Amino acid sequence: MLEMARDLLSWAFILGGGFFLIVGGIGLLRLPDFFTRLHAAGIIDTMGAELMLAGFVLQAGFSLVTVKLLLIVLFIMFTSPTAAHALAKAALHGGYKPRLATGGDDDRGSD
């Protein structure tokens, strides 16, 4: 019974991570500018990968593989937001401005 609950929870994490990866991938294709695409990439890195790895940890049980997966989780948790922030700050410093809404019903702005 406990093993079945662990399997169900791990699959919930894996499917949730897959959902965030798909949504983030669609966001990378559909969003209009660099900064919103950077946000989608951050979703893929932090939420998608973290949930997938959490599911893998539950599937692996208590082993050396679990320790390695947890180290990967920690590495991603610290580096992904830092990298996204550094990229956004570098883009702003380089003169790249975010796309702003022009008002009205159309929030996409003019191209």
Residue frames as a rotation matrix with the C-alpha (Angstrom) as fourth column:
MET 1
0.561 0.828 0.000 0.00
0.828 -0.561 0.000 0.00
0.000 0.000 -1.000 0.00
LEU 2
0.494 -0.461 -0.737 2.80
0.119 -0.805 0.582 2.40
-0.861 -0.375 -0.343 0.88
GLU 3
-0.593 -0.748 0.299 4.64
0.365 0.081 0.927 1.57
-0.718 0.659 0.226 -2.35
MET 4
-0.129 0.641 0.756 1.51
0.984 -0.011 0.177 2.29
0.122 0.767 -0.630 -4.40
ALA 5
0.813 0.402 -0.421 1.11
0.494 -0.859 0.133 5.68
-0.309 -0.316 -0.897 -2.70
ARG 6
0.024 -0.898 -0.440 4.76
0.060 -0.438 0.897 6.45
-0.998 -0.048 0.043 -3.42
ASP 7
-0.639 -0.218 0.737 4.31
0.690 0.261 0.675 5.50
-0.339 0.941 -0.017 -7.07
LEU 8
0.343 0.851 0.397 1.18
0.929 -0.370 -0.011 7.65
0.138 0.372 -0.918 -7.40
LEU 9
0.745 -0.111 -0.658 2.89
0.212 -0.895 0.392 10.65
-0.633 -0.431 -0.643 -5.79
SER 10
-0.343 -0.938 -0.047 5.97
0.184 -0.116 0.976 10.25
-0.921 0.326 0.213 -7.95
TRP 11
-0.477 0.224 0.850 3.86
0.878 0.156 0.452 10.06
-0.031 0.962 -0.271 -11.10
ALA 12
0.697 0.705 -0.131 1.94
0.707 -0.706 -0.034 13.14
-0.117 -0.069 -0.991 -10.01
PHE 13
0.340 -0.675 -0.655 5.25
-0.005 -0.698 0.716 15.00
-0.940 -0.240 -0.241 -9.69
ILE 14
-0.631 -0.628 0.454 6.48
0.405 0.232 0.884 13.70
-0.661 0.743 0.108 -13.05
LEU 15
-0.078 0.690 0.720 3.24
0.989 -0.040 0.146 14.62
0.129 0.723 -0.679 -14.83
GLY 16
0.798 0.325 -0.509 3.17
0.450 -0.882 0.143 18.04
-0.402 -0.342 -0.849 -13.13
GLY 17
-0.071 -0.917 -0.392 6.75
0.018 -0.394 0.919 18.64
-0.997 0.059 0.044 -14.24
GLY 18
-0.620 -0.090 0.779 5.86
0.725 0.313 0.614 17.57
-0.299 0.946 -0.129 -17.76
PHE 19
0.483 0.856 0.184 2.96
0.875 -0.466 -0.130 20.03
-0.026 0.224 -0.974 -17.73
PHE 20
0.661 -0.279 -0.697 5.25
0.049 -0.910 0.411 22.91
-0.749 -0.306 -0.588 -16.74
LEU 21
-0.469 -0.868 0.160 7.81
0.195 0.074 0.978 21.87
-0.861 0.490 0.135 -19.37
ILE 22
-0.312 0.434 0.845 5.16
0.949 0.177 0.260 21.84
-0.037 0.883 -0.467 -22.11
VAL 23
0.758 0.634 -0.152 3.66
0.638 -0.769 -0.028 25.17
-0.135 -0.076 -0.988 -21.03
GLY 24
0.350 -0.716 -0.604 7.11
-0.030 -0.653 0.757 26.75
-0.936 -0.247 -0.250 -20.79
GLY 25
-0.605 -0.565 0.561 8.07
0.493 0.288 0.821 25.40
-0.625 0.773 0.105 -24.22
ILE 26
0.150 0.738 0.658 4.91
0.978 -0.207 0.010 26.84
0.143 0.642 -0.753 -25.75
GLY 27
0.812 0.128 -0.569 5.69
0.335 -0.901 0.276 30.11
-0.477 -0.415 -0.775 -23.98
LEU 28
-0.201 -0.962 -0.185 9.14
0.193 -0.224 0.955 30.18
-0.960 0.157 0.231 -25.55
LEU 29
-0.641 -0.007 0.768 7.52
0.757 0.160 0.633 29.97
-0.127 0.987 -0.097 -28.97
ARG 30
0.110 0.899 0.424 4.52
0.913 -0.260 0.315 32.23
0.394 0.352 -0.849 -28.46
LEU 31
0.497 0.125 -0.859 5.59
0.662 -0.694 0.283 35.06
-0.560 -0.709 -0.428 -26.17
PRO 32
0.937 0.137 0.321 6.47
0.338 -0.584 -0.738 38.35
0.086 0.800 -0.594 -27.87
ASP 33
0.611 -0.730 0.304 9.79
-0.530 -0.664 -0.528 39.56
0.588 0.162 -0.792 -26.46
PHE 34
-0.228 -0.879 -0.418 13.00
-0.144 0.455 -0.879 38.53
0.963 -0.140 -0.231 -24.75
PHE 35
-0.738 -0.136 0.661 11.91
-0.634 -0.196 -0.748 39.23
0.231 -0.971 0.058 -21.19
THR 36
0.292 0.891 0.348 8.67
-0.928 0.352 -0.123 37.27
-0.232 -0.287 0.929 -21.35
ARG 37
0.634 -0.156 -0.757 10.48
-0.309 0.847 -0.432 34.39
0.709 0.508 0.489 -23.05
LEU 38
-0.519 -0.851 0.080 13.06
-0.339 0.119 -0.933 34.53
0.785 -0.512 -0.350 -20.29
HIS 39
-0.301 0.523 0.797 10.23
-0.935 0.003 -0.355 34.10
-0.188 -0.852 0.488 -17.80
ALA 40
0.757 0.581 -0.298 9.02
-0.641 0.750 -0.165 31.03
0.128 0.316 0.940 -19.69
ALA 41
0.153 -0.792 -0.591 12.55
-0.162 0.570 -0.806 29.60
0.975 0.219 -0.041 -19.63
GLY 42
-0.665 -0.364 0.652 12.64
-0.656 -0.134 -0.743 30.17
0.358 -0.922 -0.150 -15.88
ILE 43
0.304 0.846 0.438 9.42
-0.925 0.372 -0.077 28.21
-0.228 -0.382 0.896 -15.48
ILE 44
0.716 -0.090 -0.693 10.93
-0.315 0.844 -0.435 25.33
0.624 0.529 0.575 -17.43
ASP 45
-0.273 -0.949 -0.157 14.10
-0.198 0.215 -0.956 25.32
0.941 -0.230 -0.247 -15.35
THR 46
-0.757 -0.117 0.642 12.71
-0.631 -0.120 -0.766 25.75
0.167 -0.986 0.017 -11.89
MET 47
0.007 0.857 0.515 9.23
-0.873 0.257 -0.415 24.26
-0.488 -0.446 0.750 -11.77
GLY 48
0.703 0.343 -0.623 9.38
-0.660 0.640 -0.393 21.73
0.264 0.688 0.676 -14.59
ALA 49
-0.030 -0.817 -0.575 12.77
-0.286 0.559 -0.779 20.25
0.958 0.141 -0.250 -13.88
GLU 50
-0.699 -0.236 0.675 12.34
-0.693 -0.009 -0.721 20.37
0.176 -0.972 -0.157 -10.10
LEU 51
0.239 0.872 0.427 9.02
-0.884 0.377 -0.276 18.50
-0.401 -0.312 0.861 -10.21
MET 52
0.679 -0.052 -0.732 10.39
-0.463 0.743 -0.483 15.92
0.569 0.667 0.481 -12.63
LEU 53
-0.364 -0.911 -0.193 13.45
-0.325 0.319 -0.891 15.34
0.873 -0.261 -0.412 -10.45
ALA 54
-0.457 0.288 0.841 11.29
-0.876 0.021 -0.483 15.09
-0.157 -0.957 0.243 -7.32
GLY 55
0.681 0.729 -0.073 9.32
-0.723 0.653 -0.224 12.34
-0.116 0.205 0.972 -9.04
PHE 56
0.389 -0.631 -0.672 12.55
-0.274 0.617 -0.738 10.59
0.880 0.471 0.067 -10.00
VAL 57
-0.602 -0.591 0.537 13.77
-0.661 -0.009 -0.750 10.81
0.448 -0.807 -0.385 -6.39
LEU 58
0.045 0.706 0.706 10.61
-0.900 0.335 -0.279 9.09
-0.434 -0.623 0.651 -5.19
GLN 59
0.845 0.258 -0.468 11.00
-0.480 0.750 -0.455 6.40
0.233 0.610 0.757 -7.86
ALA 60
0.056 -0.939 -0.338 14.67
-0.413 0.287 -0.865 5.80
0.909 0.188 -0.372 -7.01
GLY 61
0.814 0.226 -0.535 14.06
0.365 0.517 0.774 5.13
0.452 -0.826 0.338 -3.33
PHE 62
0.818 -0.564 0.116 16.90
-0.445 -0.491 0.749 5.50
-0.366 -0.664 -0.652 -0.82
SER 63
0.615 -0.667 0.421 20.12
0.753 0.654 -0.065 5.06
-0.232 0.357 0.905 -2.78
LEU 64
-0.386 -0.847 -0.366 23.14
0.553 -0.530 0.643 6.86
-0.739 0.046 0.672 -4.17
VAL 65
-0.539 0.294 0.790 21.01
0.751 -0.258 0.608 7.84
0.382 0.920 -0.082 -7.16
THR 66
0.571 0.807 -0.150 18.73
0.769 -0.462 0.441 9.77
0.287 -0.368 -0.885 -4.80
VAL 67
0.286 -0.563 -0.776 21.66
0.546 -0.570 0.614 11.71
-0.788 -0.599 0.144 -3.39
LYS 68
-0.743 -0.590 0.316 22.83
0.566 -0.301 0.768 12.61
-0.358 0.749 0.557 -6.89
LEU 69
-0.172 0.775 0.608 19.32
0.793 -0.258 0.553 13.71
0.585 0.577 -0.570 -7.92
LEU 70
0.698 0.423 -0.577 19.00
0.704 -0.550 0.449 15.87
-0.128 -0.720 -0.682 -4.81
LEU 71
-0.204 -0.847 -0.491 22.33
0.502 -0.521 0.690 17.52
-0.841 -0.106 0.531 -5.62
ILE 72
-0.738 0.031 0.674 21.06
0.648 -0.246 0.720 18.27
0.188 0.969 0.162 -9.12
VAL 73
0.359 0.932 0.050 17.88
0.830 -0.343 0.439 19.76
0.427 -0.116 -0.897 -7.61
LEU 74
0.487 -0.240 -0.840 19.94
0.584 -0.626 0.517 22.03
-0.650 -0.742 -0.165 -5.35
PHE 75
-0.619 -0.784 0.054 22.18
0.529 -0.365 0.766 23.08
-0.580 0.503 0.640 -8.23
ILE 76
-0.470 0.523 0.711 19.21
0.720 -0.238 0.652 23.97
0.510 0.818 -0.265 -10.46
MET 77
0.530 0.749 -0.397 17.41
0.836 -0.384 0.391 25.75
0.140 -0.539 -0.830 -7.62
PHE 78
0.288 -0.490 -0.823 20.36
0.436 -0.698 0.568 28.10
-0.852 -0.523 0.013 -7.08
THR 79
-0.681 -0.731 0.045 21.64
0.360 -0.281 0.890 28.58
-0.638 0.622 0.454 -10.62
SER 80
-0.344 0.590 0.731 18.45
0.926 0.083 0.368 28.93
0.156 0.803 -0.575 -12.68
PRO 81
0.742 0.644 -0.186 17.01
0.665 -0.742 0.083 32.07
-0.084 -0.185 -0.979 -11.02
THR 82
0.230 -0.750 -0.620 20.48
0.172 -0.596 0.784 33.59
-0.958 -0.287 -0.008 -10.84
ALA 83
-0.695 -0.489 0.526 21.10
0.556 0.099 0.826 32.99
-0.456 0.866 0.203 -14.54
ALA 84
0.086 0.814 0.575 17.70
0.963 -0.216 0.163 34.40
0.257 0.540 -0.802 -15.52
HIS 85
0.781 0.165 -0.603 18.33
0.426 -0.847 0.320 37.51
-0.458 -0.506 -0.731 -13.42
ALA 86
-0.181 -0.941 -0.287 21.80
0.197 -0.321 0.926 37.97
-0.964 0.111 0.243 -14.90
LEU 87
-0.582 0.021 0.813 20.45
0.807 0.141 0.574 37.63
-0.103 0.990 -0.099 -18.46
ALA 88
0.491 0.845 0.214 17.67
0.850 -0.518 0.094 40.15
0.190 0.136 -0.972 -17.83
LYS 89
0.641 -0.308 -0.703 20.04
0.245 -0.786 0.568 42.61
-0.727 -0.536 -0.428 -16.20
ALA 90
-0.492 -0.857 0.152 22.57
0.374 -0.050 0.926 42.25
-0.786 0.512 0.345 -19.04
ALA 91
-0.270 0.473 0.839 19.82
0.948 -0.021 0.317 42.84
0.167 0.881 -0.443 -21.61
LEU 92
0.800 0.563 -0.206 18.65
0.596 -0.784 0.175 45.98
-0.063 -0.263 -0.963 -19.81
HIS 93
0.300 -0.784 -0.543 22.23
0.138 -0.528 0.838 47.21
-0.944 -0.326 -0.050 -19.47
GLY 94
-0.627 -0.548 0.554 22.80
0.565 0.169 0.807 46.55
-0.536 0.819 0.204 -23.17
GLY 95
-0.826 0.312 -0.470 19.89
-0.439 -0.879 0.188 48.83
-0.354 0.362 0.862 -24.05
TYR 96
-0.753 0.609 -0.249 17.27
0.200 0.573 0.795 46.20
0.626 0.549 -0.554 -24.79
LYS 97
-0.741 0.547 0.389 13.92
-0.668 -0.548 -0.504 47.48
-0.063 -0.633 0.771 -23.52
PRO 98
-0.713 0.572 0.405 10.90
0.371 0.799 -0.473 45.39
-0.594 -0.187 -0.782 -22.56
ARG 99
-0.758 0.562 0.332 7.95
0.258 -0.209 0.943 45.48
0.599 0.800 0.013 -24.90
LEU 100
-0.861 0.462 -0.212 5.23
0.041 -0.353 -0.935 47.59
-0.507 -0.814 0.285 -23.30
ALA 101
-0.160 0.903 0.398 1.50
0.939 0.263 -0.221 47.61
-0.304 0.338 -0.890 -23.96
THR 102
-0.901 -0.159 0.404 0.28
0.335 -0.846 0.415 50.52
0.276 0.509 0.815 -26.09
GLY 103
-0.694 0.718 -0.052 -3.16
-0.401 -0.445 -0.800 50.63
-0.598 -0.535 0.597 -24.49
GLY 104
-0.102 0.760 -0.642 -6.54
-0.981 0.031 0.193 49.65
0.166 0.649 0.742 -25.81
ASP 105
0.780 0.522 0.345 -7.64
-0.568 0.822 0.041 46.05
-0.262 -0.228 0.938 -26.31
ASP 106
0.805 -0.531 -0.264 -4.50
0.165 0.628 -0.760 44.92
0.570 0.568 0.594 -28.09
ASP 107
0.861 -0.491 0.131 -1.71
-0.276 -0.235 0.932 44.35
-0.427 -0.839 -0.338 -25.53
ARG 108
0.593 -0.659 0.462 0.77
0.748 0.663 -0.014 43.08
-0.297 0.354 0.887 -28.09
GLY 109
0.052 -0.573 -0.818 1.99
0.011 -0.818 0.575 46.54
-0.999 -0.039 -0.036 -29.07
SER 110
0.890 0.204 -0.407 2.95
-0.372 -0.193 -0.908 47.57
-0.264 0.960 -0.096 -32.57
ASP 111
0.391 -0.763 0.514 5.58
0.571 0.639 0.515 45.74
-0.722 0.092 0.686 -34.61
